[in-house]
C-alpha cells in the first residue's frame, strides 16, 4: 500500500518537524485481517482519501496554532478624567431622622438698653376703700385707702384719679355697697364730665351695686369717682374692716400711631 505524507497542507515549519517522526520509524508488516487504515501512523493518509483535511473521514486534523499574547504588558497609561456628566433627577425624600442630642446651653446674653416711655403697652390698677362715706357737698371725690394693683403708679392715691399714660382704649369697673334707707348716687368721671352713673334708691336693705364702662382716652386724661348730692342724703357703706368699695381699670388696646 502506498503511503503519502500529509505535509502538503502544512506550512514548511510543521513539515520539517513531522518529517523525521514519520519516516524515521520502521513500518510493521500488516498481519492478515488487520485494516491498513487502522495501522496508519497519525498524520498519514492514503492516496484514495479525500483531499479535505476537515472531512469526517480524515484520519488526522492538524490543529490551528495561534500565538499567545500577554495583554498585561501591553496596558497603556491611565487616561485623563472625562467631563462631568449631567446631574440626574433628585430621588425621593427619605424619612425624617431621629432627633439629635440636646446641645450645650449657650452663654447668657447682655441686657438690652431700656425702652422709651412711648413703648409702654400696659397699664392697670385696682384699689379699694374700707370706710363709709356720706356726701357733704354737691360733688365729693371718692378716695381709696387700699391698693391691689397699681402698675407704674398710674393711679394717684392722693387725688383718687387714674391718669392715662398713653392714648388708647381702657376698661373701668366700680363696685359699691348701698346704705340702708339712704340714696346711693355715684359718677364715674372722665376728666370733669360724668361718663356713667351708679344709682340705688333708698331701701330697708343694703345691696351691692356695680357699673362698668370702656373709654377712649388721650394721654394724660383722668378717670375718677365722685358722690353726687341731691335733695336726699347720699352715702356708700363700709364697716371699716372689710373692703366693700372697689375701683379698677386697665388698658385694652393702645392707640396706633
ABEGO torsion letter per residue (X at the ends): XBBBBBAAABBAAAAAAAAAAAAABBBBBBBBGBBAAAABBBGBBBAABBABAABAABABBBBBBBBBBBAAAABBBBBBBBBBBBBBBBBBBBBBBBBBBBBBBBBBBBBBBBBBAAABABBBBBBBBABBBBBABABBBBBBABBABBBGGABBAAAGBBBBABBEBBBBBBBBBBBBGBBBBBBBBBEABBABBBBBBBBABBBBBBBBBBBBBBBGBBBBBBBBBBABBBBBBBAGABBABBBBBBBABBBBX
